[in-house]
Amino acid sequence: AMQFRKDLCRLPDMERLLAHLFSRCGENGRSKSVVLYEDTAKRLLKQFTAALRGCQQMFQACSSIRVLTGTEGSSLLNDLLSPGKGLPDVSSILDYFRDAFDWSEADHNGRIIPLEGCDPEYDATSCAIEEIESSLQEYLKEQRKLLKDSSVKYVNVGKDTYLIEVSESLRGSVPNDYELQSTKKGVCRYWTPEVKQLISELSKVATDKESILKGILQKLIHLFIEHHSKWRQLVSVAAEIDVLVSLSIAGDYFEGPTCCPTIRELCGPDDTPTFHARNLGHPIIRSDSLGKGSFVPNNINMGGPGNASFIVLTGPNMGGKSTLLRQVCLTIILAQVIHYLILTQVSHNHICQCCLLTEIILTDWSRCSGGKP
């Protein structure tokens, strides 16, 4: 349980993060083909990878606690942690996104480079580029054989790429279709119709590849949003388990006798809301926080035969009025979730129909040392 809470402590506000991601890229009908400005795309990418990591962490934490605790004795835990029932089965979805791109590299570079198999169009353009570059290298080998010089090579000068650099001593031996582009001391640089054709094809495919890269973030986010109901359910299950774990840990700090609350239904129109507690302790304050003092349990009876329907509590400043109020309120809240409480007996019915009123004094009369009316 402590490891589960430790894992969740590192999470961002997942409910807010997912809602922001869904509203920006899903519910407003934004097209997958929209290309974002660079700074906007980087912020969106950070949110996307944070959402992926958070969902993966929640799923792993929930799966781990199921293995560690077992669910035979708790129907609630069994419903929450059963894959496909309470806990959504998102393992295959997370596997897809893990195999789609490197999350850490994407955060570092500010863009997504899809891994092989993630996007067929991107894979096709990558293969086309490799084929064209291979053709260029094969053509270079042919020119070396033609000119009988192994020092012939490609160079890039400014925007001009794949210039065939030939020694100036071979200038008279180059074929007629060699087009001189530039010269440098000792060398001449040429293009041929074949090289120009391959460069043109390479430029077009590279442009297509860049276009795909600019739209890959939106495409992956839309795939993520298609499973929005599962992500919301995952957050809900993790939050509910976190509450149960917190209540369990809080119960370990209780001092004194405890009991399970009894909630009674109203039997008729004449029944009134009631709250009865015997030896009520504070669910948070421990005796070791009181120094040499000790906590005095309280008996409280509100409503029902022979009891007042409300209590007016008076006393000096720092006399414990607000502490008792919070003590009763926390007891009622915990009773609503059927949690064990620090007392020997407690019962209530429809306490939500009652009003707990208090006045918070912000200033005091300095002359009479009393609360301001």
C-alpha positions in Angstrom: 0.0 0.0 0.0 2.8 2.4 0.8 4.5 1.6 -2.5 1.2 2.3 -4.3 0.9 5.7 -2.7 4.6 6.4 -3.4 4.0 5.6 -7.1 1.0 7.9 -7.2 2.8 10.8 -5.5 5.0 11.2 -8.5 2.0 11.7 -10.8 0.8 15.0 -12.1 -2.9 16.0 -11.8 -4.0 13.3 -14.2 -7.7 14.2 -14.3 -6.8 17.8 -15.2 -4.1 16.8 -17.7 -6.3 14.4 -19.6 -9.2 16.9 -19.6 -6.9 19.5 -21.1 -5.6 17.1 -23.7 -9.0 15.9 -24.7 -10.5 19.4 -24.9 -7.6 20.7 -27.1 -7.4 17.9 -29.5 -10.6 15.9 -29.4 -13.8 17.6 -28.4 -13.2 20.8 -30.4 -13.1 18.8 -33.7 -9.5 19.8 -34.5 -8.3 18.0 -37.7 -5.4 15.5 -37.6 -3.9 17.4 -40.5 -3.5 20.7 -38.5 0.2 21.7 -38.2 1.0 23.5 -34.9 3.6 26.2 -34.4 6.8 24.8 -33.0 6.5 26.1 -29.4 2.8 25.0 -29.2 3.7 21.6 -30.6 6.5 21.2 -28.0 4.1 22.1 -25.1 1.5 19.7 -26.4 4.1 17.0 -26.8 5.2 17.4 -23.2 1.6 17.0 -22.1 1.1 14.0 -24.2 4.2 12.1 -23.0 3.3 13.1 -19.4 -0.2 11.6 -19.9 1.3 8.4 -21.3 3.7 8.1 -18.4 1.0 8.8 -15.9 -1.4 6.3 -17.4 1.3 3.6 -17.5 2.3 4.4 -13.9 -1.3 4.2 -12.7 -2.0 0.9 -14.5 1.3 -0.7 -13.2 0.5 0.5 -9.6 -3.1 -0.9 -9.7 -1.9 -4.2 -11.2 0.9 -4.5 -8.6 -1.4 -3.9 -5.7 -3.8 -6.6 -7.0 -0.9 -9.1 -6.9 0.3 -8.0 -3.5 -3.0 -7.8 -1.6 -5.2 -10.3 -3.3 -9.0 -9.7 -3.6 -10.6 -12.8 -2.2 -11.9 -11.1 0.9 -13.1 -7.9 -0.6 -15.7 -7.7 -3.3 -15.0 -4.0 -3.7 -11.3 -4.5 -4.4 -12.2 -7.4 -6.7 -14.5 -5.2 -8.7 -12.0 -2.4 -8.8 -8.9 -4.4 -9.7 -10.4 -7.0 -12.1 -9.0 -6.2 -15.6 -11.9 -5.4 -18.0 -14.3 -4.9 -15.1 -13.2 -2.1 -12.9 -9.7 -1.7 -14.0 -9.7 -1.1 -17.8 -7.5 -3.4 -19.8 -5.1 -0.8 -21.4 -1.9 -2.9 -21.5 -2.1 -3.4 -25.3 -2.8 0.3 -25.9 0.2 1.3 -23.7 2.3 -1.3 -25.5 1.4 0.3 -28.9 2.5 3.8 -27.7 5.7 2.4 -26.2 6.5 0.8 -29.5 5.4 3.8 -31.5 8.2 6.2 -30.5 10.9 6.9 -27.8 9.2 9.0 -25.1 12.4 10.3 -23.6 13.9 11.2 -27.0 10.8 13.0 -28.0 10.9 15.1 -24.9 14.6 15.9 -25.5 14.2 16.7 -29.2 10.8 18.4 -29.0 9.4 16.2 -31.8 8.3 12.6 -32.4 10.4 10.3 -34.6 8.1 7.3 -35.2 9.7 3.9 -34.8 9.3 1.3 -37.5 5.8 -0.1 -37.7 4.1 3.0 -36.1 3.1 4.8 -39.3 3.0 3.1 -42.7 3.3 6.3 -44.6 6.4 7.4 -42.6 7.9 3.9 -43.1 7.2 4.1 -46.9 8.9 7.5 -47.3 11.9 6.3 -45.2 12.3 3.3 -47.5 12.0 5.5 -50.6 14.7 7.8 -49.3 17.0 4.8 -48.5 16.4 3.5 -52.1 17.2 6.9 -53.7 20.3 7.3 -51.6 21.4 3.8 -52.5 20.9 4.6 -56.2 23.1 7.7 -55.8 25.9 5.7 -54.2 25.6 3.1 -57.0 25.8 5.9 -59.6 28.9 7.3 -57.9 30.6 3.9 -58.2 29.8 3.8 -61.9 31.4 7.3 -62.4 34.5 6.2 -60.5 34.9 3.3 -62.9 34.1 5.5 -65.9 36.7 8.1 -64.9 39.1 5.5 -63.5 39.6 7.5 -60.3 38.5 6.3 -56.9 38.9 9.8 -55.4 35.7 11.0 -57.2 33.1 11.8 -54.5 29.9 13.7 -53.6 30.1 17.0 -51.9 27.5 19.5 -50.7 28.1 23.2 -51.2 25.4 25.5 -49.8 22.0 24.4 -51.1 23.7 22.3 -53.8 23.9 18.7 -52.8 25.4 15.6 -54.3 27.9 17.5 -56.5 30.3 15.2 -58.2 33.8 16.4 -57.3 36.5 15.5 -59.8 40.2 16.3 -59.9 40.9 19.2 -62.2 43.4 17.0 -64.0 40.4 14.9 -65.3 38.5 17.9 -66.5 39.1 16.9 -70.2 38.0 13.3 -69.6 34.5 13.9 -68.2 31.6 13.0 -70.4 29.7 15.6 -72.3 26.6 15.4 -70.1 28.6 16.6 -67.1 27.3 20.1 -66.2 30.0 22.2 -64.4 28.5 23.9 -61.3 31.6 25.3 -59.5 35.3 25.0 -59.3 37.8 25.1 -56.5 41.6 24.9 -56.5 42.5 21.5 -57.9 38.9 20.2 -58.3 35.8 20.7 -60.4 32.2 20.0 -59.4 29.5 18.6 -61.7 25.9 17.6 -61.9 24.6 15.0 -64.4 21.0 14.6 -65.6 20.8 11.3 -63.7 22.0 13.0 -60.4 19.6 15.9 -60.9 16.7 13.5 -61.4 17.6 11.5 -58.3 18.0 14.7 -56.3 14.6 15.9 -57.4 13.0 12.6 -56.3 14.9 12.7 -53.0 13.7 16.3 -52.4 10.1 15.4 -53.0 10.1 12.3 -50.8 12.0 14.2 -48.0 9.3 16.9 -48.1 6.6 14.3 -47.8 8.4 12.8 -44.9 8.7 16.1 -43.1 5.0 16.7 -43.6 4.2 13.4 -42.0 6.5 14.2 -39.1 4.7 17.5 -38.5 1.4 15.7 -38.3 2.4 12.6 -36.4 1.9 14.2 -33.0 -1.7 15.1 -33.8 -2.3 11.6 -35.2 -1.0 9.8 -32.2 -3.0 12.1 -29.8 -6.1 11.3 -31.7 -5.4 7.6 -31.4 -4.9 8.2 -27.7 -8.2 10.1 -27.3 -10.1 7.3 -29.0 -9.8 5.4 -25.7 -10.8 8.4 -23.6 -13.3 6.4 -21.6 -10.7 3.9 -20.6 -8.2 6.6 -19.5 -11.0 8.3 -17.4 -11.9 5.0 -15.9 -8.3 4.3 -15.0 -8.0 7.6 -13.2 -11.2 6.9 -11.3 -10.1 3.4 -10.2 -6.6 4.7 -9.1 -8.3 7.5 -7.2 -10.7 5.2 -5.5 -8.0 2.8 -4.5 -5.9 5.7 -3.2 -8.8 6.7 -1.0 -9.1 3.1 0.4 -5.4 2.9 1.0 -5.4 6.3 2.7 -8.3 5.2 5.0 -6.5 2.0 5.8 -3.3 3.9 6.7 -5.3 6.4 8.7 -6.9 3.5 10.6 -3.5 2.3 11.7 -3.0 5.6 13.6 -6.2 5.4 15.5 -6.0 5.3 19.3 -8.5 3.6 21.6 -11.5 1.4 20.8 -13.0 1.5 17.3 -16.3 0.4 15.8 -18.1 0.3 12.5 -20.9 3.0 12.2 -24.6 2.1 11.9 -26.7 4.1 9.4 -30.4 3.8 9.8 -33.0 4.7 7.3 -35.9 7.1 8.1 -39.0 5.0 8.8 -41.6 7.7 8.4 -42.4 11.4 7.9 -42.2 12.1 11.6 -38.7 10.7 12.0 -36.0 13.3 12.4 -32.3 13.1 11.6 -30.2 11.8 14.5 -26.5 11.5 15.4 -25.4 9.5 18.4 -21.8 8.8 19.4 -20.3 7.3 22.6 -16.7 7.9 23.6 -16.0 9.8 20.4 -12.3 10.3 19.7 -10.6 12.5 17.1 -9.8 10.7 13.9 -6.7 12.7 13.2 -5.3 14.2 16.4 -3.2 11.8 18.4 -2.3 12.0 22.1 1.4 12.3 21.4 0.7 15.6 19.7 -0.9 17.0 22.8 2.3 17.1 24.9 1.5 16.3 28.5 -2.2 16.6 27.9 -4.6 13.8 26.9 -7.6 13.7 24.7 -11.0 13.4 26.4 -13.6 11.3 24.5 -17.0 12.9 24.0 -20.6 11.5 24.1 -22.8 13.3 21.6 -26.6 12.8 21.1 -28.5 14.9 18.6 -32.0 14.1 17.5 -34.3 11.3 18.5 -36.5 10.9 21.6 -35.3 13.0 24.6 -32.5 14.7 22.7 -32.2 18.2 21.3 -32.2 18.6 17.5 -29.2 20.9 17.7 -26.4 21.9 20.0 -25.2 25.4 20.9 -21.6 25.1 22.0 -20.0 28.0 23.9 -16.7 28.6 25.5 -13.6 30.7 25.6 -11.1 31.1 22.8 -8.9 28.1 22.3 -11.4 26.1 24.3 -11.9 23.3 21.8 -15.1 24.4 20.1 -13.8 24.2 16.6 -11.9 21.0 17.4 -15.1 19.3 18.5 -16.9 20.6 15.4 -14.3 19.2 13.1 -14.2 16.0 15.1 -18.0 15.5 14.5 -17.8 16.5 10.8 -14.9 14.1 10.1 -16.7 11.3 11.9 -19.8 11.9 9.8 -17.8 11.9 6.6 -15.9 8.7 7.5 -19.2 7.1 8.5 -20.6 7.7 5.1 -17.9 5.5 3.6 -18.5 2.9 6.4 -15.1 3.4 7.9 -14.1 2.3 11.3 -14.1 5.2 13.9 -12.5 5.9 17.2 -15.5 5.3 19.5 -17.4 2.5 21.2 -20.8 3.2 19.5 -22.1 5.4 16.7 -25.3 5.6 14.7 -27.0 8.2 12.6 -29.7 8.5 9.9 -29.7 10.8 6.9 -27.2 13.2 8.6 -26.9 14.9 5.2 -30.3 16.5 5.9 -28.8 18.2 9.0 -27.0 21.5 9.0 -23.8 22.0 11.0 -23.4 25.7 11.6 -20.5 27.6 13.1 -19.3 31.2 13.3 -15.7 31.9 12.6 -14.4 34.9 14.5 -11.8 36.7 12.5 -11.0 39.5 15.0 -11.2 40.1 18.7 -12.0 43.1 20.8 -8.6 44.0 22.3 -10.1 46.0 25.2 -12.4 43.4 26.6 -10.5 40.3 25.5 -13.6 38.8 23.9 -14.7 37.7 20.6 -16.1 40.3 18.3 -20.0 40.0 18.1 
